[in-house]
């Protein structure tokens, strides 16, 4: 039964005032920062230290989970060739520990898992982390830049359409009970967005 709520948000190019207003709108108590690096030259308002100060002003806690849940990994075993592999990342003990921390925290607080990308479907917070938290029974909603919420189950339907599948279609790539076309859609999107060695230092997923 889905009884733990979790939100996600991408800081995008928001001014800090607009960002904290989105958090206040949805009564967020804590930010779980899952960026691999909590710094951005182009958007210094979202560097870890000034962000913490801004969040303190609205009584929102901050925790950095990029080492556990980030997509830009230091572990050599997470790569296939030059590209990070989401299936390998999801099997790491540190990644599982990060999932556990969010799951436990969500019992007590309204948490928003934060990364950089505006659209959750172009970000590992959705394609990697939310996928595994939802499988644990969490009810996940993505805070969009206009303040509306997109339930993760709706985002999955949008993902299937964007990757060329019809929602509910039978899977020609595996058994319907294995997640079907949805699993293949996740795989296709992961191959598009996963970190490749040599990507810009501004890659924060």
Backbone bond lengths (Angstrom), bond angles and torsions (degrees), N, CA, C in turn:
res aa  C-N    CA-C-N  psi(-1)  N-CA   C-N-CA  omega(-1)  CA-C   N-CA-C  phi
1 X - - - 1.465 - - 1.518 109.15 -
2 X 1.355 116.73 133.70 1.450 120.27 179.65 1.520 108.93 -81.85
3 X 1.345 117.68 107.36 1.449 120.22 -178.35 1.520 113.65 -129.16
4 X 1.314 118.41 -5.28 1.458 121.82 175.61 1.517 108.65 -104.19
5 X 1.338 116.12 127.31 1.450 120.53 179.92 1.525 110.38 -95.30
6 X 1.323 115.02 142.94 1.461 121.81 175.27 1.516 107.45 -143.03
7 X 1.337 115.35 142.47 1.444 121.41 175.88 1.518 108.81 -115.63
8 X 1.329 116.60 157.34 1.461 120.14 170.56 1.525 107.61 -130.52
9 X 1.334 114.62 157.06 1.464 120.12 179.52 1.519 109.00 -152.35
10 X 1.321 116.70 143.69 1.453 122.09 171.88 1.515 108.54 -106.48
11 X 1.331 117.21 130.68 1.473 117.53 -177.52 1.522 112.27 -71.04
12 X 1.344 117.54 -20.95 1.453 122.38 175.83 1.532 110.10 49.26
13 X 1.338 117.96 -136.44 1.468 121.15 179.58 1.524 110.01 -111.30
14 X 1.320 117.08 25.77 1.461 121.52 -179.60 1.523 111.64 -59.07
15 X 1.313 115.50 147.66 1.455 120.16 160.67 1.531 106.88 -71.05
16 X 1.317 116.67 152.57 1.461 119.31 -174.15 1.529 111.08 -61.91
17 X 1.343 117.49 -32.34 1.465 120.14 -179.60 1.529 110.95 -63.95
18 X 1.337 116.01 -41.03 1.465 119.84 179.13 1.525 110.99 -68.41
19 X 1.322 115.81 -37.24 1.471 119.93 -179.31 1.521 111.14 -64.96
20 X 1.327 117.07 -49.78 1.466 118.91 -178.23 1.530 110.57 -67.27
21 X 1.336 117.68 -27.55 1.463 119.83 176.42 1.524 110.70 -65.36
22 X 1.344 117.42 -37.48 1.464 120.70 176.66 1.529 110.63 -63.95
23 X 1.325 116.29 -40.07 1.467 119.63 178.52 1.526 110.55 -64.86
24 X 1.334 116.03 -43.56 1.461 119.77 179.59 1.528 111.13 -64.09
25 X 1.338 117.14 -38.53 1.465 121.65 -179.90 1.526 111.34 -56.70
26 X 1.343 115.01 -36.74 1.463 119.62 -176.65 1.533 112.47 -105.41
27 X 1.308 116.11 16.56 1.466 123.43 172.78 1.532 111.80 52.92
28 X 1.327 115.60 46.14 1.462 121.08 -179.90 1.527 110.08 -74.95
29 X 1.330 116.49 133.81 1.457 122.69 179.25 1.526 113.23 -96.90
30 X 1.339 115.99 -26.09 1.465 119.08 -173.50 1.519 110.21 -152.94
31 X 1.329 115.21 144.95 1.460 123.33 173.83 1.530 108.40 -105.32
32 X 1.327 116.11 129.35 1.470 122.08 170.54 1.529 106.28 -107.18
33 X 1.314 116.08 104.86 1.462 122.45 -175.62 1.527 108.73 -82.71
34 X 1.340 117.05 112.06 1.467 120.68 -177.83 1.530 112.01 -106.45
35 X 1.329 117.10 16.23 1.459 119.80 172.70 1.522 109.41 -66.71
36 X 1.310 116.78 141.91 1.461 119.29 176.72 1.521 110.88 -62.64
37 X 1.334 116.48 -36.53 1.462 122.34 176.74 1.515 108.20 -128.59
38 X 1.335 118.65 123.47 1.462 120.39 -176.33 1.526 112.98 -86.35
39 X 1.317 116.87 39.73 1.456 122.43 -178.46 1.520 109.58 -140.21
40 X 1.332 115.87 146.72 1.457 120.99 179.04 1.525 108.59 -149.51
41 X 1.318 117.32 117.70 1.464 121.42 -178.38 1.522 111.37 -61.44
42 X 1.323 117.01 -36.97 1.463 120.66 -175.60 1.529 112.36 -76.68
43 X 1.335 117.42 -24.58 1.459 121.83 -174.94 1.528 109.30 -131.68
44 X 1.322 117.29 70.76 1.471 120.09 -173.24 1.517 113.84 -62.55
45 X 1.336 117.74 -19.28 1.467 119.69 178.56 1.522 112.04 -65.11
46 X 1.360 115.94 -16.12 1.462 119.40 179.26 1.530 112.61 -107.08
47 X 1.314 117.16 11.26 1.461 119.45 167.31 1.527 108.66 -65.60
48 X 1.311 116.64 150.24 1.460 120.14 -168.99 1.533 113.69 -53.34
49 X 1.317 117.97 -50.39 1.473 119.69 -172.95 1.529 112.93 -66.42
50 X 1.365 119.47 -50.23 1.470 117.16 176.61 1.525 113.22 -64.97
51 X 1.321 117.16 -30.86 1.463 119.41 177.23 1.520 110.92 -64.89
52 X 1.314 116.26 -44.17 1.467 119.92 178.48 1.528 110.42 -57.84
53 X 1.334 116.39 -41.88 1.462 120.29 179.60 1.532 110.76 -63.70
54 X 1.318 116.83 -42.94 1.464 120.02 179.68 1.525 111.23 -64.74
55 X 1.328 116.49 -40.01 1.459 120.24 179.69 1.523 111.44 -68.78
56 X 1.322 115.85 -34.48 1.469 119.33 179.10 1.533 109.88 -60.92
57 X 1.329 116.25 -33.01 1.459 120.23 -179.38 1.507 113.69 -65.51
58 X 1.334 117.97 -20.94 1.471 120.79 176.69 1.532 111.00 -115.90
59 X 1.328 116.29 19.03 1.469 122.78 176.08 1.529 113.10 59.32
60 X 1.327 115.76 40.57 1.460 121.34 175.95 1.526 108.18 -109.01
61 X 1.312 116.06 127.88 1.457 121.48 179.21 1.530 110.41 -76.89
62 X 1.332 115.30 159.88 1.467 121.29 179.75 1.519 109.41 -132.95
63 X 1.330 115.84 135.46 1.461 120.44 171.73 1.524 107.99 -137.93
64 X 1.320 115.82 136.06 1.460 121.17 178.86 1.525 109.38 -93.47
65 X 1.344 116.05 119.96 1.460 121.52 179.72 1.532 111.51 -120.68
66 X 1.325 116.22 20.42 1.455 119.52 -178.51 1.514 114.12 -64.04
67 X 1.323 117.21 -31.48 1.462 119.56 178.87 1.521 111.16 -67.90
68 X 1.329 116.73 -34.04 1.461 120.79 179.53 1.525 112.34 -85.85
69 X 1.342 117.15 -43.12 1.462 121.06 -168.33 1.522 114.43 -116.16
70 X 1.324 117.77 3.78 1.455 120.05 177.72 1.522 111.72 -70.10
71 X 1.339 115.62 159.64 1.464 121.01 -177.70 1.521 113.30 -99.19
72 X 1.329 116.94 -12.30 1.465 120.79 176.11 1.525 107.07 -96.16
73 X 1.329 116.50 100.15 1.461 121.37 -167.45 1.521 112.71 -101.20
74 X 1.319 114.16 151.66 1.467 120.37 174.37 1.526 111.66 -93.73
75 X 1.345 117.76 -16.83 1.467 120.97 -177.66 1.532 110.17 -73.89
76 X 1.326 116.21 120.75 1.471 120.49 -177.32 1.520 111.93 -60.32
77 X 1.332 117.47 -32.00 1.453 121.05 -177.37 1.515 114.47 -70.57
78 X 1.334 118.06 -4.13 1.464 121.54 -179.69 1.520 112.93 -90.31
79 X 1.333 116.47 1.93 1.457 119.77 -174.48 1.528 111.11 -111.57
80 X 1.329 114.32 144.16 1.454 122.29 167.87 1.525 105.00 -115.37
81 X 1.308 116.45 108.47 1.451 119.72 -169.21 1.516 108.61 66.39
82 X 1.324 116.50 -124.34 1.466 121.14 -179.15 1.520 113.03 -100.72
83 X 1.342 117.14 0.96 1.460 119.88 -174.77 1.519 111.97 -109.58
84 X 1.346 115.37 135.48 1.459 120.47 174.06 1.520 109.44 -63.33
85 X 1.322 115.63 143.27 1.461 121.93 -177.88 1.525 109.03 -113.89
86 X 1.331 116.25 120.25 1.463 120.25 -174.37 1.527 112.22 -65.19
87 X 1.327 118.57 -34.01 1.461 119.94 178.55 1.523 110.59 -64.53
88 X 1.320 116.90 -40.11 1.464 120.51 179.09 1.526 110.83 -69.05
89 X 1.319 116.16 -39.80 1.467 119.66 178.21 1.524 110.46 -61.23
90 X 1.334 116.52 -42.76 1.464 120.30 -175.13 1.527 112.77 -66.41
91 X 1.340 117.39 -16.13 1.467 120.83 179.32 1.527 112.50 -91.87
92 X 1.327 117.87 -5.46 1.460 120.54 -178.15 1.528 111.24 -68.64
93 X 1.336 118.37 139.57 1.473 119.88 176.00 1.524 112.30 -57.14
94 X 1.332 117.48 -38.38 1.461 119.73 179.39 1.513 112.45 -64.61
95 X 1.329 116.81 -39.17 1.463 120.66 177.68 1.527 110.32 -63.88
96 X 1.298 116.75 -44.69 1.469 120.64 178.99 1.524 110.52 -62.89
97 X 1.327 117.02 -38.02 1.467 120.88 176.13 1.525 110.78 -62.10
98 X 1.336 116.52 -40.22 1.457 119.56 177.66 1.515 112.25 -63.87
99 X 1.325 117.16 -41.59 1.467 120.40 175.60 1.522 110.84 -59.51
100 X 1.324 115.49 -42.74 1.469 119.94 -179.78 1.533 111.01 -61.86
101 X 1.335 116.58 -41.61 1.467 120.07 -178.50 1.527 110.95 -63.69
102 X 1.322 116.78 -42.40 1.462 119.17 178.63 1.522 110.60 -67.29
103 X 1.325 117.09 -42.13 1.459 120.74 -179.26 1.521 111.36 -61.21
104 X 1.321 116.83 -43.15 1.466 120.52 179.16 1.525 110.73 -68.87
105 X 1.340 116.44 -43.32 1.460 120.15 -179.35 1.517 112.69 -62.23
106 X 1.349 116.36 -34.27 1.462 120.41 -177.96 1.522 112.65 -68.97
107 X 1.323 117.03 -13.23 1.461 119.93 175.99 1.522 111.37 -72.52
108 X 1.349 115.90 -22.61 1.463 120.57 -173.20 1.523 113.38 -115.44
109 X 1.349 117.53 -24.41 1.458 120.58 -172.32 1.523 110.57 -135.95
110 X 1.328 115.62 159.94 1.464 122.14 170.40 1.524 106.80 -88.42
111 X 1.314 115.81 103.95 1.461 122.53 -174.12 1.520 110.04 -100.69
112 X 1.332 115.00 137.80 1.459 121.04 169.03 1.524 107.70 -113.62
113 X 1.303 115.83 120.20 1.463 122.00 176.50 1.522 107.57 -81.97
114 X 1.330 117.22 119.51 1.452 121.80 -171.49 1.518 112.50 -109.02
115 X 1.339 115.14 136.08 1.463 121.03 167.93 1.529 106.76 -138.37
116 X 1.325 117.24 -162.26 1.461 119.92 -171.15 1.518 114.12 -94.61
117 X 1.320 118.55 -35.10 1.462 121.32 -167.39 1.528 112.65 -74.22
118 X 1.327 115.21 139.86 1.458 122.16 178.75 1.522 111.88 -63.55
119 X 1.324 116.76 -48.88 1.465 122.31 -177.37 1.520 109.47 -91.47
120 X 1.328 118.73 122.40 1.468 119.33 -179.26 1.522 113.57 -59.02
121 X 1.334 118.12 -25.27 1.460 119.72 -178.35 1.521 113.53 -80.25
122 X 1.320 117.33 -4.77 1.467 119.67 173.05 1.521 110.66 -107.47
123 X 1.321 116.36 16.04 1.466 121.54 -173.38 1.531 110.66 -132.42
124 X 1.321 115.15 145.11 1.466 119.56 -179.61 1.521 112.27 -68.98
125 X 1.346 117.90 -17.25 1.474 118.21 177.39 1.514 111.11 -59.36
126 X 1.346 115.79 -28.31 1.464 120.87 177.98 1.523 111.65 -97.28
127 X 1.345 116.98 -52.32 1.463 121.62 -171.47 1.524 112.18 -70.93
128 X 1.316 117.42 -26.81 1.465 120.89 178.39 1.527 111.42 -109.21
129 X 1.318 117.91 -62.91 1.469 120.51 -168.30 1.531 112.13 -73.51
130 X 1.325 117.10 -51.05 1.477 118.79 -178.19 1.520 111.76 -60.77
131 X 1.319 116.14 -36.16 1.468 119.46 179.18 1.522 110.57 -56.03
132 X 1.319 117.13 -43.65 1.468 119.92 -176.52 1.527 111.68 -79.84
133 X 1.317 118.03 -31.06 1.462 119.11 176.27 1.520 110.84 -70.62
134 X 1.323 117.89 -37.47 1.461 120.09 177.15 1.531 111.04 -62.65
135 X 1.336 116.51 -36.27 1.462 119.32 179.39 1.527 111.35 -66.88
136 X 1.338 116.92 -16.82 1.466 121.65 175.74 1.528 111.78 -88.61
137 X 1.319 117.53 1.67 1.453 120.70 177.85 1.507 115.21 96.94
138 X 1.340 118.44 13.62 1.454 120.47 179.28 1.518 110.42 -85.19
139 X 1.330 115.68 144.47 1.456 123.33 177.16 1.524 107.88 -97.69
140 X 1.328 117.06 109.69 1.459 122.14 -169.24 1.520 110.35 -111.52
141 X 1.339 115.33 135.22 1.459 121.88 175.76 1.523 109.19 -128.98
142 X 1.324 116.12 136.19 1.455 121.62 179.07 1.532 109.38 -95.99
143 X 1.335 116.38 125.00 1.464 121.47 175.72 1.526 107.66 -80.90
144 X 1.319 116.59 114.85 1.452 121.12 -179.47 1.524 110.31 -85.64
145 X 1.342 116.16 168.11 1.464 118.83 -171.16 1.525 113.03 -67.66
146 X 1.333 118.28 -17.20 1.464 120.89 176.69 1.528 112.62 -94.33
147 X 1.330 116.02 4.88 1.463 120.81 176.65 1.509 115.18 94.06
148 X 1.333 117.96 -11.31 1.462 119.70 177.99 1.522 110.16 -76.31
149 X 1.325 114.90 162.52 1.461 121.37 -179.88 1.526 110.18 -107.51
150 X 1.323 115.96 137.76 1.459 121.84 172.15 1.523 107.65 -115.82
151 X 1.336 118.50 108.77 1.466 119.46 176.57 1.528 110.17 -57.60
152 X 1.316 116.54 146.45 1.465 119.10 -177.46 1.522 111.33 -62.47
153 X 1.321 117.12 -32.85 1.469 118.64 178.66 1.529 110.39 -64.02
154 X 1.343 117.85 -32.82 1.457 120.85 176.06 1.530 110.42 -73.33
155 X 1.329 115.95 -37.72 1.463 119.83 176.92 1.525 110.54 -61.80
156 X 1.333 117.02 -35.64 1.459 119.95 177.68 1.526 111.56 -64.75
157 X 1.325 116.86 -39.15 1.460 119.78 177.10 1.530 110.79 -64.94
158 X 1.332 116.18 -39.64 1.469 120.35 176.67 1.521 110.56 -65.12
159 X 1.328 116.94 -38.62 1.457 121.20 177.37 1.523 110.97 -59.67
160 X 1.329 116.39 -45.74 1.460 119.74 -179.59 1.524 111.44 -60.87
161 X 1.334 116.00 -42.84 1.466 119.39 179.59 1.526 110.95 -64.24
162 X 1.346 116.01 -43.75 1.463 119.81 -179.08 1.521 112.13 -65.21
163 X 1.336 116.51 -28.47 1.464 120.16 -179.78 1.531 112.30 -94.83
164 X 1.336 116.80 8.78 1.452 120.38 170.67 1.511 116.40 92.23
165 X 1.343 116.44 16.07 1.456 119.95 178.83 1.516 110.34 -109.18
166 X 1.322 116.27 156.43 1.450 121.76 173.17 1.525 108.56 -96.32
167 X 1.330 118.61 130.05 1.464 119.73 179.15 1.523 111.47 -53.53
168 X 1.303 116.60 131.56 1.452 121.95 177.47 1.505 114.68 85.50
169 X 1.353 117.61 -3.60 1.451 117.40 -178.69 1.521 110.75 -67.93
170 X 1.322 116.33 150.78 1.451 120.54 177.14 1.519 109.46 -68.24
171 X 1.296 114.47 146.19 1.457 120.81 -173.65 1.515 110.48 -89.99
172 X 1.317 116.49 122.67 1.455 119.70 175.64 1.528 111.96 -87.38
173 X 1.349 115.68 -3.12 1.454 119.52 -176.32 1.517 112.98 -104.11
174 X 1.313 118.13 -0.86 1.450 121.17 -179.13 1.509 109.22 -179.69
175 X 1.301 117.54 -173.33 1.454 120.90 -179.69 1.523 110.49 -76.90
176 X 1.331 118.24 143.02 1.462 119.67 179.76 1.520 112.27 -54.26
177 X 1.315 117.35 -35.51 1.457 120.51 -179.46 1.512 114.43 -71.56
178 X 1.324 118.29 -9.85 1.457 121.70 179.79 1.521 112.80 -86.80
179 X 1.307 118.37 5.76 1.448 120.75 -176.34 1.511 111.13 105.14
180 X 1.317 116.55 -12.62 1.443 122.30 170.37 1.505 114.82 55.57
181 X 1.323 113.82 -139.50 1.454 120.95 -177.13 1.519 111.58 -61.20
182 X 1.329 117.24 -28.88 1.459 120.26 179.58 1.525 111.08 -60.77
183 X 1.330 117.17 -44.19 1.466 120.20 178.48 1.521 111.16 -60.33
184 X 1.319 115.80 -39.95 1.459 119.18 179.99 1.525 110.67 -69.45
185 X 1.336 117.03 -35.05 1.463 120.58 176.55 1.520 110.93 -64.45
186 X 1.333 116.43 -41.73 1.468 119.95 175.17 1.532 110.46 -58.93
187 X 1.314 116.79 -44.16 1.461 120.55 -178.27 1.532 110.94 -63.49
188 X 1.330 116.48 -43.67 1.460 120.00 179.46 1.525 110.90 -61.44
189 X 1.334 117.08 -43.99 1.462 119.66 -178.64 1.532 111.21 -68.57
190 X 1.335 116.66 -39.43 1.464 119.96 178.04 1.524 110.95 -58.59
191 X 1.318 117.04 -40.34 1.465 120.22 179.56 1.518 112.15 -65.09
192 X 1.335 116.74 -23.78 1.464 120.82 -179.97 1.530 112.28 -83.61
193 X 1.323 117.14 -33.17 1.467 118.84 -170.44 1.522 114.30 -109.09
194 X 1.339 118.66 -12.73 1.463 120.42 -175.15 1.527 111.32 -64.67
195 X 1.315 114.86 147.41 1.470 122.22 -179.25 1.523 111.30 -62.11
196 X 1.322 114.81 136.87 1.465 122.11 171.91 1.514 108.64 -115.79
197 X 1.308 116.74 136.18 1.461 119.80 176.41 1.519 109.04 -54.51
198 X 1.305 115.36 131.98 1.446 120.32 -177.32 1.511 113.56 100.27
199 X 1.367 117.32 -8.40 1.454 119.51 175.01 1.524 109.71 -63.24
200 X 1.322 115.54 161.95 1.460 121.89 -178.60 1.524 111.99 -54.66
201 X 1.327 116.00 149.61 1.460 120.67 176.09 1.522 111.21 -64.63
202 X 1.335 117.65 -14.65 1.460 120.93 177.80 1.528 112.02 -84.02
203 X 1.337 117.81 7.49 1.466 120.61 174.43 1.523 107.11 -74.37
204 X 1.334 116.74 115.21 1.474 120.32 -173.01 1.506 113.90 -111.33
205 X 1.326 119.64 -11.11 1.457 121.14 -178.97 1.523 111.26 -55.49
